[in-house]
Amino acid sequence: MKITAIVGSVRRNSAGHQIGEWVAEQAEFATSELTDVQLDLQYLEDFDLPPVTSEVVPMAQDKQYDDERVARWSQVIDSSDAFLFVTPEYNHSVPGTFKNAVDLLGSEWVGKVVGFVGYGFTMGARAVEHWRQIVSNFEMHDVRSQVGIDLATALDSDGKVVVPEGANAQLKGVVESIAKTAQKLEN
Ligand SMILES: Cc1cc2nc3c(=O)[nH]c(=O)nc-3n(C[C@H](O)[C@H](O)[C@H](O)COP(=O)(O)O)c2cc1C
């Protein structure tokens, strides 16, 4: 089973990149009690995705994209069994660029499992709540537990993110819920 973690910030030097590195570091621990589960990391920034326009996303064409950036994004999402959205909170909601990346695709998301790592000055809680509404349109299965990183305490004096120790176990719990939910759906 492939769980793809998507770092949804496209800001250069973002906190998200550091949190993504932490997810990658923790991948082995987070999946240690699971069999055949792989946690991969993707940075949304690397896809350089265009906005949703009628040229890029013509109606009623499933998984057919002329734009090669979107085609590559589609392939990555389509080949994943489940997702971990690593999401900042922007203006009490999800980042527009991350939402655009989700909007670009369709059936690639449908029915799959998703969990969340939120971060911000209220642990990204409002962004995660909005994500839960958004993914319901694809009949995705969102796991209840989530990781919340509070930047009010996790940023050191140089602006570096120091992920609190307790988050390791939280992340493991979310990854395990994602894998168990996906396995249940498969059976
Ligand atoms: C456009 C914008 C809006 C933001 N709005 C919020 C907000 O509503 N709530 C919050 O807790 N943090 C907010 N922040 C602060 C972000 O949580 C913080 O800058 C975080 O580092 C952003 O993630 P990133 O660095 O990975 O892009 C906002 C930041 C930006 C850039």
The ligand as a MOL file (V3000), in Angstrom:
LIG
                    3D

  0  0  0     0  0            999 V3000
M  V30 BEGIN CTAB
M  V30 COUNTS 31 33 0 0 0
M  V30 BEGIN ATOM
M  V30 1 C -1.4190 33.8330 3.2950 0
M  V30 2 C -1.2220 33.3680 4.7090 0
M  V30 3 C -2.3090 33.3220 5.5530 0
M  V30 4 C -2.1610 32.8410 6.8560 0
M  V30 5 N -3.2380 32.7150 7.6530 0
M  V30 6 C -3.1310 32.0640 8.8310 0
M  V30 7 C -4.2750 31.7420 9.6000 0
M  V30 8 O -5.4020 32.0390 9.2510 0
M  V30 9 N -4.1100 31.0360 10.7400 0
M  V30 10 C -2.8690 30.6490 11.1860 0
M  V30 11 O -2.7810 29.9960 12.2190 0
M  V30 12 N -1.7560 30.9560 10.4750 0
M  V30 13 C -1.8660 31.6510 9.3330 0
M  V30 14 N -0.7470 31.9550 8.5920 0
M  V30 15 C 0.5490 31.6410 9.1640 0
M  V30 16 C 0.9950 30.2840 8.6820 0
M  V30 17 O 0.4350 29.2640 9.4870 0
M  V30 18 C 2.5170 30.2040 8.7670 0
M  V30 19 O 3.0700 31.2920 8.0390 0
M  V30 20 C 3.0370 28.9180 8.1770 0
M  V30 21 O 4.4350 28.9440 8.2450 0
M  V30 22 C 2.5940 28.7810 6.7530 0
M  V30 23 O 3.0070 27.5510 6.2440 0
M  V30 24 P 4.1340 27.4690 5.1140 0
M  V30 25 O 5.3320 28.2370 5.6930 0
M  V30 26 O 4.4310 26.0200 5.0080 0
M  V30 27 O 3.5980 28.0850 3.8800 0
M  V30 28 C -0.8710 32.4460 7.3200 0
M  V30 29 C 0.2230 32.5350 6.4440 0
M  V30 30 C 0.0530 32.9750 5.1450 0
M  V30 31 C 1.2360 32.9940 4.2100 0
M  V30 END ATOM
M  V30 BEGIN BOND
M  V30 1 1 1 2
M  V30 2 1 2 3
M  V30 3 2 2 30
M  V30 4 2 3 4
M  V30 5 1 4 5
M  V30 6 1 4 28
M  V30 7 2 5 6
M  V30 8 1 6 7
M  V30 9 1 6 13
M  V30 10 2 7 8
M  V30 11 1 7 9
M  V30 12 1 9 10
M  V30 13 2 10 11
M  V30 14 1 10 12
M  V30 15 2 12 13
M  V30 16 1 13 14
M  V30 17 1 14 15
M  V30 18 1 14 28
M  V30 19 1 15 16
M  V30 20 1 16 17
M  V30 21 1 16 18
M  V30 22 1 18 19
M  V30 23 1 18 20
M  V30 24 1 20 21
M  V30 25 1 20 22
M  V30 26 1 22 23
M  V30 27 1 23 24
M  V30 28 2 24 25
M  V30 29 1 24 26
M  V30 30 1 24 27
M  V30 31 2 28 29
M  V30 32 1 29 30
M  V30 33 1 30 31
M  V30 END BOND
M  V30 END CTAB
M  END
